[in-house]
Amino acid sequence: MGGIGIWQLIIVLVIVLLLFGTKRLRNLGGDLGGAIKGFKGAMKEGEAKDESKSDKSVIDDSSQANDKK
């Protein structure tokens, strides 16, 4: 009653294949893969910037603590 069966999934995949064709689906898959790869790279870059900011603030805090002594 609930989910999608294997035959229903196969029928949907065949219909999509017939509508779009293999070349367009291959291009779409490549574009999607590139977008995911770019997103992951941007996330890693953002994390690296956040880490460098937090490291810098720790250094600034420690230097300020030394100045107060």
KEKOL-892194 format. One record per residue (C-alpha): x, y, z; residue in three letters. Coordinates in steps of 0.2 Angstrom, whole numbers, padded with zeros to 4 digits, always signed. Layout:
BEGIN
XYZALA...
***
This chain:
BEGIN
+0000+0000+0000MET+0014+0012+0004GLY+0030+0013-0006GLY+0036+0012-0024ILE+0039-0006-0030GLY+0053-0011-0041ILE+0042-0013-0057TRP+0035+0005-0054GLN+0052+0012-0053LEU+0058+0003-0069ILE+0043+0009-0078ILE+0046+0027-0073VAL+0065+0026-0077LEU+0060+0019-0095VAL+0048+0033-0098ILE+0061+0046-0092VAL+0074+0038-0104LEU+0062+0039-0118LEU+0057+0057-0115LEU+0075+0064-0113PHE+0086+0052-0122GLY+0103+0045-0116THR+0113+0060-0122LYS+0103+0072-0112ARG+0103+0062-0097LEU+0122+0059-0097ARG+0124+0078-0099ASN+0112+0081-0085LEU+0121+0068-0074GLY+0138+0076-0078GLY+0131+0094-0074ASP+0124+0088-0058LEU+0140+0079-0053GLY+0150+0095-0056GLY+0138+0106-0046ALA+0139+0094-0031ILE+0158+0094-0033LYS+0159+0113-0033GLY+0147+0114-0018PHE+0158+0103-0008LYS+0173+0113-0013GLY+0165+0129-0008ALA+0160+0121+0009MET+0178+0116+0012LYS+0184+0133+0008GLU+0171+0141+0020GLY+0176+0129+0034GLU+0194+0133+0031ALA+0191+0152+0032LYS+0181+0149+0048ASP+0195+0139+0056GLU+0208+0153+0051SER+0197+0166+0059LYS+0195+0156+0075SER+0213+0152+0075ASP+0217+0171+0073LYS+0205+0176+0087SER+0213+0163+0099VAL+0230+0171+0095ILE+0223+0188+0097ASP+0215+0183+0114ASP+0232+0176+0120SER+0242+0191+0115SER+0229+0203+0123GLN+0231+0192+0139ALA+0250+0193+0139ASN+0248+0212+0136ASP+0237+0214+0152LYS+0250+0205+0163LYS
***
